[in-house]
Amino acid sequence: MDRQRSQVILTLNAEVVDSLKEGVNFKKNPVDGKCYIIYKSGDEFKACRNQCKHQGGLFVRDVEDLAGRIVRCTKHNWKLNASTMKYVNPPDSFSQDELEVEVLDDGGLQLVELSPSDPWLADPRQPLELQEGEVQVTYMTHACMELQLGPRRFMFDPWLQGPAFARGWWLLHEPPGDSLDRMCAADLIYISHMHSDHLSYPTLRVLAERRPDVPIYVGDTSRAVFWYLEQSQIKLTNINVVPFGVWKYVDEHLRFMILMDGVHPEMDTCIIVEYKGHMILNTVDCTRPNGGRLPENVDLMMSDFAGGASGFPVTFSGGKYSDSWKANFIRNERKKLLNYKAQLVKTLRPRIYCPFAGYFVEAHPSDRYIRKTNIKNHAEDLNALINTLTSDVVTWTPQPGSVLDLGLALTDPTNSKAIVGPPSCAKIYKDNWDFDLYVEELSSAISSEIFKHPSWIQFYYTWAGFQNYNLVVRVIETDDDFEAIADGYDYLVDFLDLSFPSERPDREHSYLEIKNRIGVMRYVVLHGRLWDDLYIGFQNRISRDPDVYHHRFWNHFQIELPLIRANWEQFLQQQEEEQEAVQKPETPQQEQKFWSFCVVL
């Protein structure tokens, strides 16, 4: 990889520097139109790009901040304290990437960005002519694509059967009938991240049974993609962890490079595949892939588009969270996402663009409210918007089994063979899901021995390791309709000192009430799963006071739980020993009295 380099991105002369006010200032580069935030405090300066780290929105002054330190994102109302370059809403979330400020001898200043050079430019190759049928991209379902690249077959993110996020997400599309066979015949498989709509253990179970040695490639994220593999008991023997920003050479014509996400570098990745000098970019679910720096003019770009992949706001209740508020919020978010993706495509100018990785449905009957409320974007709408912004990009809205011939599409996109739809007899949408099989697997955890002992609560949250945070959470086990179960657990956790009070403490504190479906919650606890199964899977209902997002709490339970599940065998042994200690007489006299008592009975 190339060394880090510095780049001057804005220069202000002495007169402009003198005109800067104390607090927040917005300055635009007249050459490229990009805007920057400069915070002045006396003779000291801090600076950053005017771009929210969450989803790239622009900041404006926060009129509620009289001190002139806070800026507010126009996209999701996140707030940044420019004096510290830390986000204050949500608290304890991100820190903004700062720019270096160099004060010049003449009183002017420069903003300098430190960054590596674009890694995909290393060892450049000239594109070679592609023959018909040489490079074919076949859409399977959701985020799963198969790339035929000469003699090699490369598959992305195979979720081909079963649900994702416990029982919350199900495939919208029916994969081609031979999709499992094609996965097992692949030469390489790329899995972008650990979310179960990309890392599908029900799907990988088939691979492990039929061809466990298929080479699987993942990025070198801090939370290993396959952290759960051993516990899953699925035997895959050829998992390869690849460093970011470095070409991985497969043969003389084929190579690929995995890049990290700028917002979630601990888990999200994207990929560039190059064959004979032709680049295919798949940004998958990344919020800001590679920190926003991506190759332009690639031959094919693919990305997500749908939205709706969060428990917020559809699972929230109380306060402002009426159905009308949710509908308005979701409508605005969908629009913002469409505009963001369309502008990104316009900026990067790929030859061909394909929206995918968003075709899931909340199909289980118990989730009908989520399905009705959680409206998602349509790929056709995004492509239509792109077509109004630029005429240089060919757009492709895939259906399961449809095939893009890259060579033909680059030469003549109007060629009828360039994009071929699925067979006329193919089933496009699923109308049947094997609910019982997977729901019963989750529900089997309900009767686990550990839940006969109330002390599992303390054991579990001690294992989880989150504390020293002024938050009290009430957890209530419920049925499928989120009604409390008579013999289910209903308890409080005070994360300030990791105690389990019977009532809320008297001090000021933030409060969350989380109702969890009992089968999913107990499965998550028993197997040490991340709470994404509950939150992203729509398996809980949440209310909060005050209405504040607790980034540290959710980040811990969604990403940072221990890699190895709690030692429940040890827990049960402790319970048995404690029970024996209670029942065992301590002295011969006590033993004699005990047996005399039994005789009388």
C-alpha positions in Angstrom: 0.0 0.0 0.0 1.1 3.6 -0.6 2.1 5.7 2.3 -0.2 8.3 3.8 0.0 11.6 2.1 -1.2 15.1 2.9 -3.3 17.3 0.7 -4.2 21.0 1.0 -8.0 21.2 0.6 -8.7 24.8 1.6 -6.6 27.9 1.9 -7.7 31.1 3.6 -5.8 34.4 3.4 -5.1 36.6 6.4 -8.0 38.9 5.7 -10.5 36.0 5.7 -8.9 34.5 8.8 -9.3 37.8 10.6 -13.0 37.8 9.7 -13.6 34.4 11.3 -16.0 34.7 14.3 -15.5 33.0 17.6 -17.2 29.6 17.5 -18.5 27.9 14.3 -17.7 29.2 10.8 -18.7 27.6 7.5 -16.3 28.1 4.6 -16.6 26.8 1.0 -13.8 26.0 -1.4 -14.6 28.1 -4.5 -12.9 25.6 -6.8 -14.7 22.4 -6.0 -17.6 23.8 -3.9 -16.9 21.6 -0.9 -17.8 23.1 2.5 -15.8 22.9 5.7 -16.4 23.8 9.4 -13.8 25.9 11.2 -14.1 26.4 14.9 -12.3 29.3 16.3 -11.4 29.8 20.0 -9.0 32.7 20.5 -5.9 31.8 18.4 -6.8 28.1 18.3 -8.6 26.5 15.4 -10.3 23.1 14.8 -11.6 22.0 11.4 -13.5 19.2 9.7 -15.5 18.5 6.5 -19.1 19.6 6.6 -20.3 16.1 6.4 -22.0 14.1 9.1 -20.2 10.8 9.9 -23.5 9.0 10.2 -24.9 9.2 6.7 -23.1 12.1 5.1 -25.6 14.9 5.7 -24.7 18.6 5.8 -24.5 20.5 9.0 -26.1 23.8 9.8 -25.9 26.0 12.9 -28.0 24.8 15.8 -30.2 27.7 16.7 -30.8 26.3 20.1 -27.1 26.5 21.0 -26.4 30.0 22.2 -22.7 29.3 22.8 -22.1 28.8 19.1 -20.4 25.4 19.4 -23.0 23.0 18.1 -23.9 22.2 14.5 -26.9 20.1 13.5 -27.1 17.6 10.6 -30.0 18.3 8.3 -30.4 14.6 7.5 -31.1 13.0 10.9 -30.6 15.9 13.4 -27.4 14.5 14.8 -25.4 17.2 16.6 -21.7 17.8 16.6 -19.8 19.9 19.2 -17.3 21.6 16.9 -15.2 22.6 19.9 -14.4 19.0 20.8 -15.3 17.4 17.4 -17.5 14.9 19.3 -21.1 14.1 18.6 -23.4 15.1 21.5 -26.6 13.7 20.0 -26.5 10.7 20.1 -24.1 11.0 23.1 -21.0 8.8 23.3 -21.2 7.9 19.6 -18.7 9.1 17.0 -15.8 11.6 16.9 -15.6 13.7 13.8 -12.5 13.2 11.6 -10.5 16.3 12.1 -8.5 18.2 9.4 -5.0 19.5 10.2 -5.0 23.3 10.5 -1.7 25.0 9.5 -1.4 28.7 10.3 0.8 30.4 7.7 3.4 33.1 8.4 1.3 35.7 6.7 -1.7 35.1 8.9 -3.5 32.9 6.6 -4.3 29.2 7.2 -4.6 25.9 5.3 -6.7 22.9 5.9 -4.8 19.7 5.3 -6.2 16.2 4.9 -4.1 13.2 5.7 -5.1 10.2 3.7 -3.7 7.2 1.8 -3.7 7.4 -2.0 -6.6 5.5 -3.6 -5.4 1.9 -3.1 -7.1 0.5 -6.2 -4.7 2.6 -8.3 -1.8 0.4 -7.2 -0.6 -1.8 -10.1 -3.0 -0.3 -12.7 -4.1 -2.4 -15.6 -5.5 -1.4 -19.0 -8.9 -2.9 -19.8 -8.8 -5.8 -22.3 -11.7 -6.6 -24.6 -14.3 -8.9 -23.1 -15.9 -11.7 -25.2 -19.6 -12.4 -25.1 -20.3 -14.7 -22.1 -16.9 -14.1 -20.6 -18.1 -12.0 -17.7 -21.7 -12.6 -16.5 -23.3 -11.3 -13.4 -26.3 -13.3 -12.2 -28.7 -12.0 -9.5 -29.8 -14.6 -7.0 -31.7 -12.8 -4.2 -31.2 -10.0 -1.7 -27.4 -9.3 -1.6 -26.4 -12.5 -3.4 -24.8 -12.1 -6.8 -22.8 -14.7 -8.8 -20.0 -13.4 -11.0 -18.7 -15.5 -13.7 -15.2 -14.1 -14.5 -13.6 -16.2 -17.2 -13.2 -19.7 -15.8 -13.9 -18.6 -12.2 -17.2 -18.2 -10.3 -17.3 -15.6 -7.5 -20.4 -15.4 -5.2 -21.3 -12.6 -2.9 -23.2 -12.9 0.4 -25.2 -16.1 -0.1 -28.4 -15.8 1.9 -30.5 -18.4 0.0 -32.7 -20.1 2.7 -34.0 -19.6 6.2 -34.6 -16.3 8.0 -32.2 -13.5 9.1 -32.1 -11.7 12.4 -33.8 -14.5 14.3 -37.3 -14.7 12.7 -37.6 -11.0 11.6 -36.4 -11.0 8.0 -37.3 -13.4 5.2 -36.4 -13.5 1.6 -38.7 -11.6 -0.6 -37.5 -13.2 -3.8 -37.4 -16.9 -4.7 -33.8 -17.8 -5.5 -33.2 -19.7 -8.7 -33.8 -23.4 -8.2 -30.1 -24.2 -8.7 -28.8 -21.4 -6.4 -27.5 -23.7 -3.7 -25.8 -25.9 -6.3 -24.1 -22.8 -7.7 -22.9 -21.7 -4.3 -21.4 -25.1 -3.7 -19.7 -25.0 -7.1 -18.2 -21.5 -6.6 -14.5 -20.9 -6.7 -14.6 -18.0 -4.3 -17.2 -16.6 -1.9 -17.1 -13.1 -0.4 -19.1 -12.3 2.8 -19.2 -8.6 3.5 -20.1 -8.6 7.2 -21.5 -10.6 10.0 -25.2 -9.6 9.7 -27.3 -12.6 9.1 -28.8 -11.4 5.8 -25.2 -11.7 4.5 -23.7 -14.3 6.8 -26.5 -16.9 6.7 -25.8 -19.9 8.8 -28.9 -21.8 7.5 -27.4 -21.3 4.0 -23.8 -22.1 5.0 -25.0 -25.3 6.7 -25.7 -26.6 3.2 -22.2 -25.5 2.0 -20.5 -27.2 5.0 -22.3 -30.5 4.3 -21.5 -30.5 0.6 -18.2 -28.6 0.1 -16.7 -27.2 3.3 -13.4 -26.3 1.7 -14.8 -23.6 -0.6 -12.5 -20.5 -0.2 -14.4 -17.8 1.7 -13.0 -14.3 1.9 -13.8 -11.7 4.6 -12.3 -8.4 5.6 -10.0 -8.0 8.6 -12.6 -6.3 10.8 -12.1 -5.9 14.5 -15.2 -8.0 15.1 -14.3 -11.1 13.2 -17.0 -11.9 10.6 -17.0 -15.6 11.6 -16.8 -15.0 15.4 -19.8 -17.4 15.9 -18.6 -20.2 13.7 -17.4 -22.6 16.3 -20.6 -22.2 18.4 -22.7 -22.7 15.2 -21.1 -26.2 14.8 -21.0 -25.5 11.0 -17.7 -26.9 9.7 -16.1 -24.6 7.1 -12.4 -25.1 6.6 -11.2 -22.5 4.2 -12.0 -19.0 5.6 -9.5 -16.3 4.6 -9.2 -12.9 6.3 -8.0 -10.3 3.9 -6.3 -6.9 4.9 -8.0 -3.8 3.7 -6.9 -1.9 0.7 -4.6 -4.5 -0.8 -5.1 -6.4 -4.0 -5.7 -10.2 -3.6 -4.5 -11.9 -6.7 -6.5 -15.0 -7.8 -4.9 -15.5 -11.2 -3.3 -13.4 -14.0 -6.6 -11.7 -14.9 -8.6 -11.7 -11.6 -8.0 -9.8 -8.4 -10.1 -8.2 -5.7 -9.7 -5.7 -2.9 -11.8 -5.4 0.3 -12.4 -1.9 1.7 -13.8 -0.9 5.1 -16.7 1.3 6.0 -15.9 4.7 7.4 -18.8 4.7 9.9 -18.6 1.0 11.0 -15.1 -0.1 10.3 -15.4 -2.7 13.0 -17.8 -4.7 10.9 -18.9 -3.4 7.5 -16.9 -3.9 4.3 -17.3 -3.5 0.6 -15.3 -5.0 -2.4 -13.8 -4.1 -5.7 -13.4 -7.0 -8.2 -11.2 -6.5 -11.2 -11.1 -8.9 -14.2 -8.9 -8.0 -17.2 -8.8 -4.4 -16.1 -12.6 -4.1 -15.7 -13.7 -3.0 -12.2 -16.9 -4.1 -10.4 -17.6 -2.2 -7.2 -20.0 -3.6 -4.6 -20.6 -1.2 -1.7 -23.1 -3.6 -0.1 -24.5 -2.1 3.1 -21.7 0.4 3.9 -22.9 3.8 5.1 -19.7 5.5 3.9 -17.6 2.9 2.1 -13.9 3.6 2.4 -14.7 6.9 4.2 -16.4 8.2 1.0 -13.5 7.7 -1.3 -14.4 5.3 -4.1 -13.2 4.7 -7.7 -14.9 6.6 -10.4 -16.0 5.3 -13.8 -16.1 1.6 -12.8 -17.7 -0.8 -15.2 -20.4 -2.0 -12.8 -21.5 -0.6 -9.4 -23.8 -2.3 -7.0 -25.3 -1.0 -3.7 -28.1 -1.3 -1.3 -31.1 0.9 -1.8 -34.2 -0.1 0.2 -33.8 1.2 3.8 -36.0 -0.2 6.5 -33.1 -2.2 8.0 -33.5 -0.9 11.5 -35.7 -1.3 14.5 -36.1 2.5 14.6 -38.7 3.9 14.6 -41.1 1.0 13.8 -40.5 -0.8 17.1 -40.7 2.3 19.3 -43.7 3.4 21.3 -44.9 6.2 23.6 -44.3 9.9 23.2 -44.2 11.1 19.7 -44.1 7.6 18.1 -47.6 7.5 16.7 -48.3 5.7 13.5 -48.5 9.0 11.6 -45.2 10.2 13.0 -43.5 6.9 12.0 -45.0 7.1 8.5 -43.8 10.6 7.9 -40.3 9.8 9.3 -40.0 6.7 7.1 -41.2 8.5 4.1 -38.6 11.3 4.5 -35.8 8.8 5.2 -36.7 6.8 2.1 -36.5 10.0 0.1 -33.2 11.0 1.6 -31.7 7.6 0.9 -32.8 7.7 -2.7 -31.3 11.1 -3.2 -28.1 10.1 -1.5 -27.7 7.0 -3.6 -28.6 8.8 -6.8 -26.1 11.6 -6.1 -23.4 9.1 -5.3 -24.0 7.3 -8.6 -23.9 10.7 -10.4 -20.6 11.5 -8.8 -18.9 8.2 -9.4 -20.3 7.8 -12.9 -20.2 4.0 -13.2 -20.9 2.6 -16.7 -23.7 0.4 -15.3 -25.4 0.7 -11.9 -27.5 -2.0 -10.1 -29.4 -1.5 -6.9 -29.7 -4.7 -4.9 -29.2 -5.9 -1.3 -32.6 -4.8 0.0 -35.1 -7.4 -1.0 -36.3 -8.7 2.4 -39.8 -8.9 3.9 -41.2 -9.2 7.4 -43.2 -12.3 6.3 -44.1 -13.9 9.6 -47.8 -13.3 10.4 -46.9 -12.0 13.9 -44.9 -9.2 12.2 -47.8 -7.9 10.0 -47.6 -4.5 11.8 -43.9 -4.1 10.9 -44.6 -5.2 7.3 -47.3 -2.7 6.9 -45.4 0.2 8.6 -41.8 -0.4 7.4 -42.2 0.7 3.8 -39.1 0.4 1.7 -37.7 2.0 -1.5 -38.2 0.3 -4.8 -35.1 -0.3 -7.0 -37.1 1.0 -10.0 -37.6 4.3 -8.3 -33.9 4.8 -7.6 -33.0 3.9 -11.2 -35.6 6.3 -12.5 -34.1 9.1 -10.4 -30.6 8.3 -11.6 -31.8 8.4 -15.2 -33.2 11.9 -14.6 -29.8 13.1 -13.2 -27.5 11.6 -15.8 -27.8 9.9 -19.1 -24.4 8.4 -19.0 -25.2 5.5 -16.6 -27.0 2.4 -17.7 -29.3 1.1 -14.9 -30.2 -2.5 -14.2 -33.1 -3.6 -12.0 -32.4 -7.3 -11.5 -34.8 -10.2 -10.8 -33.8 -13.6 -9.5 -32.0 -15.4 -12.3 -31.5 -12.4 -14.6 -28.1 -12.1 -16.1 -25.9 -9.1 -17.1 -23.3 -9.9 -19.8 -20.7 -7.2 -19.0 -18.9 -7.4 -22.3 -22.0 -6.9 -24.3 -23.5 -4.2 -22.0 -20.3 -2.1 -22.2 -20.2 -2.4 -26.0 -23.9 -2.0 -26.7 -26.3 -1.8 -23.8 -29.2 -1.9 -26.2 -28.2 -5.4 -27.3 -31.0 -7.8 -26.3 -28.4 -10.2 -25.0 -26.7 -7.7 -22.8 -29.3 -8.1 -20.0 -31.4 -11.3 -20.0 -34.4 -11.7 -17.7 -35.2 -14.8 -15.7 -36.9 -17.7 -17.6 -40.5 -17.1 -18.2 -41.5 -20.0 -15.9 -39.3 -18.7 -13.0 -41.0 -17.9 -9.7 -40.0 -14.3 -8.8 -41.6 -13.7 -5.3 -41.8 -16.2 -2.5 -45.2 -17.0 -1.2 -44.2 -19.7 1.3 -41.6 -19.7 4.1 -40.8 -22.6 6.5 -41.8 -20.6 9.5 -42.3 -23.5 11.9 -38.8 -25.0 11.5 -37.0 -21.9 12.4 -39.4 -20.5 15.1 -39.4 -23.8 16.9 -35.6 -23.8 16.9 -35.7 -20.4 18.7 -38.5 -21.4 21.0 -36.5 -24.5 22.1 -34.4 -22.1 24.3 -37.5 -21.2 26.4 -37.3 -24.5 28.4 -33.6 -24.4 28.9 -32.5 -25.4 32.4 -30.7 -22.1 33.1 -34.0 -20.1 33.0 -35.3 -22.1 36.0 -32.8 -20.1 38.1 -33.5 -16.3 38.5 -29.8 -15.7 39.1 -29.2 -16.2 35.3 -30.0 -12.5 35.0 -27.0 -11.4 37.0 -24.8 -14.1 35.5 -25.7 -13.0 31.9 -25.2 -9.3 32.3 -22.0 -9.7 34.3 -20.8 -11.8 31.3 -21.9 -9.1 28.9 -19.6 -6.6 30.6 -21.4 -3.3 30.2 -21.6 -0.9 33.1 -20.5 2.6 34.4 -23.3 4.1 32.3 -26.2 6.0 33.9 -29.0 3.9 32.3 -31.6 1.7 33.8 -33.2 -0.9 31.5 -36.4 -2.8 32.2 -36.6 -6.1 30.3 -40.0 -7.8 30.0 -40.4 -11.3 28.4 -43.5 -11.4 26.2 -45.6 -13.5 23.8 -45.7 -12.8 20.1 -48.1 -9.9 20.6 -45.7 -8.3 23.1 -48.0 -9.0 26.1 -46.1 -9.9 29.3 -46.1 -13.6 30.1 -47.4 -14.5 33.5 -44.4 -16.7 34.4 -41.9 -14.8 32.3 -39.1 -12.6 33.7 -39.6 -8.9 34.3 -36.5 -7.3 35.7 -34.5 -4.1 36.0 -30.8 -3.7 35.2 -29.0 -0.6 36.5 -25.9 -0.2 34.3 -24.3 2.4 36.5 -23.2 -0.2 39.0 -24.5 -3.3 37.3 -27.1 -4.0 40.0 -30.6 -5.4 39.7 -32.9 -3.3 41.8 -36.6 -4.2 42.4 -37.5 -0.5 41.7 -36.1 2.3 39.7 -33.4 4.3 41.7 -34.2 7.8 43.1 -31.4 9.5 41.2 -31.8 11.1 37.8 -31.2 8.5 35.1 -32.1 7.5 31.6 -34.6 4.7 31.3 -35.4 2.1 28.6 -38.2 -0.3 28.7 -37.7 -3.3 26.3 -40.3 -5.9 25.7 -38.7 -9.0 24.1 -40.4 -12.0 22.5 -39.4 -14.7 25.0 -38.2 -17.3 22.5 -35.8 -14.9 20.7 -34.6 -13.3 23.9 -33.8 -16.6 25.6 -32.1 -17.9 22.4 -29.9 -14.8 22.3 -29.0 -15.2 26.0 -28.4 -18.9 25.8 -26.2 -18.8 22.7 -24.4 -15.4 23.4 -25.9 -13.9 20.3 -25.7 -10.2 19.5 -28.9 -8.1 20.2 -29.2 -7.4 16.5 -31.4 -10.5 16.4 -33.8 -8.6 18.6 -33.4 -5.0 17.5 -32.9 -5.3 13.7 -35.1 -8.3 13.7 -38.1 -6.3 15.1 -38.4 -8.8 17.9 -38.9 -6.2 20.6 -40.8 -3.1 21.5 -39.0 -0.1 23.0 -39.9 3.0 24.9 -37.4 5.5 26.4 -37.4 8.4 28.8 -35.9 10.7 27.9 -36.2 10.1 24.2 -32.4 9.8 23.6 -30.4 7.2 21.6 -27.9 5.5 23.9 -25.1 4.7 21.5 -22.7 3.1 24.0 -25.4 0.7 25.2 -26.6 -0.4 21.8 -23.1 -0.5 20.3 -22.0 -2.8 23.1 -24.9 -5.3 22.8 -25.0 -5.2 19.0 -21.2 -5.4 18.4 -19.0 -5.7 21.5 -20.4 -8.7 23.4 -17.8 -11.3 24.3 -16.9 -13.6 21.5 -17.5 -16.8 23.6 -21.0 -17.3 25.1 -21.5 -17.3 28.8 -20.4 -20.5 30.5 -23.8 -21.9 31.3 -22.4 -25.3 32.3 -20.5 -23.5 35.1 -23.6 -21.6 36.0 -25.7 -24.7 36.4 -22.9 -26.4 38.4 -22.9 -23.4 40.8 -26.6 -23.6 41.2 -26.4 -27.3 42.0 -23.6 -26.7 44.5 -25.6 -23.9 46.2 -28.7 -26.1 46.3 -26.7 -29.0 47.9 -25.2 -26.6 50.5 -28.7 -25.5 51.5 -30.0 -29.1 51.8 -27.0 -30.7 53.4 -27.0 -30.8 57.3 -24.0 -29.0 58.8 -23.5 -31.2 61.9 -24.3 -34.8 63.0 -26.9 -33.4 65.4 -28.5 -31.5 62.6 -28.4 -34.6 60.5 -30.1 -36.7 63.2 -32.9 -34.1 63.6 -33.3 -34.0 59.8 -33.9 -37.8 59.6 -36.2 -37.8 62.7 -38.2 -35.1 60.9 -38.5 -37.3 57.8 -39.6 -40.3 59.9 -42.4 -38.3 61.6 -43.6 -37.2 58.2 
